């Protein structure tokens, strides 16, 4: 369906699943992403896209994402959302923050995540990568233990 799109390059087989098709698409505008999704809809393919790192484009069934998976698992395990701490750095992590999990956004995160920095359930770390996750865990551990005492 999208094979004639010159700006799209299919990712290697190891990045594909029966429920996800992944492409490389560099520096795409929001309009371009919606255009591609609309073309698939016009062909009768219902999907959502997740765009991250300004190059990775995934098409998934509607409602399939990290946030929905985490919420499903918590419901299945009969656990409250307060028991989850989410950390992220790119577009494929956005849905975790949309589900209102306590979160950590590392310093090297893309702007699409940093828009959540003012949310009281989100900690924006000063450090990047794993150091930012560690910093966030320390922040949340101190905050949650202060609420208990």
Secondary structure, DSSP 8 states (H G I E B T S, - for coil): --TT-TT-EE--GGG-BTTEEEEE-TT--HHHHHHHHHHHHHTT---EEEEETTTEEEEE-TT-SHHHHHHHHHHHHT--GGG-EEEE-SGGGHHHHHTT-EEEE-TT--HHHHTTTTSTTEEE-SS-HHHHHHHHHHHHHHHHHHHH-
